[in-house]
Amino acid sequence: MIIFGSAIEISPLASREYCIQNAHARLGHALLGRTGWSDALKTREHLASLSAVLLCAAAAAATWGGTPRPIAPPPLAQSGAAGPCEKLAGLKLDDVDVVSATAQPDRAPVEGAAVGARGVSWMMPLPELPAFCRVVGRIHPEAGSDIGFEVWLPVKGWDGRLSGVGIGGFGGMIDYRSLSLIIKVGQAGVATDTGHTGAGQLDASWAKGHPQRVRDYGWRAVHLATVHAKQLVEAFYGRRADKSYFIGCSGGGRQGLIEASRFPDDYDGVLAGAPAASWTDVAIAMINAVQAQLPAGAAIRVDQMQLLESEVQRQCHPTDGLISDPRKCGFDVKRLECGTNSSAQCFSPAQTKALSRIQAGARDSAGRQLTGGYLPAGAESGPFGWATYLLTDASGAFGAQLHADGLTQNFIQDQFPTAAAFNFDTDPTRLKAELSGDLDVQPRLSKFFARGGKLILWHGWADPAIPPQATLDLDAAIHRNSSRAKNSERLFMVPNVQHCFGGNGPASFGQNNAPQPGDKPDNSMAAALQEWVEKGRAPDAITARFGLGLGGAPAVQPERQRLLCAYPRQAVLKSGAAPDSAVNYNCRIPSRN
């Protein structure tokens, strides 16, 4: 799983021990040494390094003590012996070059496939994997289009499922981490670079002068990779996949929704987290955050985030330490101002004005709401909070501007205003006219639902990249457009969780990869999706644990839990009960107060 701003790339392999040692040393240095969070976050290069450390630690934890055996849900069908891998290299597929088909030995290093962060000197090896057939291909649907994809096929113990991998940001790379988690549990997997190779996930320069690449990135690459993955599955195993699933967050969540809406036959189940369903609206929200901080003295500092988070917690009075719906808080930014607030990190009047605008969302000159805002959610600090997306780094660059400029300065082929010059009265319409057709999800899923497709949406209330209101609006539109949505779609809003993972809330609930050993429908959204598709049991509640929220990363010990309820219900703590056990909550429709 790859998200906005967390760049991951392939690299030569390093040993697992080296990875573990570096994870411990670098994470310890960031947390306990002279480099604290504020220093570590001065540049996004440092953040990328920290992200890679956490990813490395997750993979190390996932493989500690050897490779776990694949999860063993009841098989959909008994698989026969797999055919020779090498024969797939000669398979003739429309507009496809099969570059290689390689038999990957059990627990052997996977050549050229590892995970790490751009700009750092060490990389994370993939977990030790069971034997599989690795197919590398390129798709050329039109002149100038070059879509890279890989399909990984277990040699033994295939459970009959195909799992598609989403990728966030501006894509441009294969997500080997997610493929490795898929192959570990006996599923076939497919991933794509979305039609280009970039210099990082914030790099969109590949789009300028290449509108065909925008089409590939926007909607075509994932679809074609899926179509050809199914053909490869059938050629290798002698039969079709029984069920197909797509899991993604951020841009990957958008891709899953594009699949369900445009290509309803591709997948049986889609798990879409924090989806950038309307990429154009995300850009508008980010531009609003940039413009809010451009006046003299208005830029909000990273070191002020802990004060903001504490004040939100104080004002919003969470009964169990979490803010179930930040929209109901009535947060008063004036209580952060110097003179009222005695903290050394107090806000100036210019900063509280900027904060109010960021939290309120983008509006035109008549006050009409254009997008949702970044809410007072009580989890603004930390390495994956506002510092990454909404504030400036030491170079003066806004993470939000880097994302928005990718669309306005590269995806749009003609000259378009920068974030600073963006006119909220006229430019949103121009932006959507140029890009919405290729990038934005149309919330019409009737065909997907009619063939039995199931959709799980989720979003963290503390998301600093994509306003949570966007997914609430999407959910409402899906239900307006299809009467089948009531029995085919679920939305979970997660308190105090940031973008795809992170925050100080219950961020671990099996949301970002294929079900792993120990994952069950009551504690894993991915496992719940499989059970819903295959057995008809809809998920109305999920047990979430406190922790980072990346597959393989350990949960907080002793384990702390919260109950996640299908929207619009919220978890309500039973009177006098301990808050850290999910069984002590009931799901209820909240009052309108």
Secondary structure, DSSP 8 states (H G I E B T S, - for coil): ---TT----------HHHHHHHHHHHHHHHHHSS--HHHHTSSHHHHHHHHHHHHHHHHHHHHTTS---------SS-------SGGGGG---TTEEEEEEEEE-TT---TT-EEE-TT-S-EEE------EEEEEEEE-SSTT--EEEEEEEESS---SEEEEE---TT--S--HHHHHHHHHTT-EEEEE-TT---SSTT--GGGTT-HHHHHIIIIIHHHHHHHHHHHHHHHHHSS--SEEEEEEETHHHHHHHHHHHH-TTS-SEEEEES--SSHHHHHHHHHHHHHHT-STT----GGGHHHHHHHHHHHH--TTSS-S-GGGS---GGGGBBTTB-STT-B-HHHHHHHHHHHH--B-TT--B-S------S---STTSHHHHTSB-TTS-BHHHHHHHIIIIIISSS----TTT--TTTHHHHHHHHHHHHH------HHHHHTT-EEEEEEETT-SSS-HHHHHHHHHHHHHH-GGGGGTEEEEEETTB-SSS-BSSB-BSS-SSS--TT--TTT-HHHHHHHHHHH-----EEEEESB--STT--B-SS--EEEEEBTT-EEEE-TT--TT-GGGEEEE-----
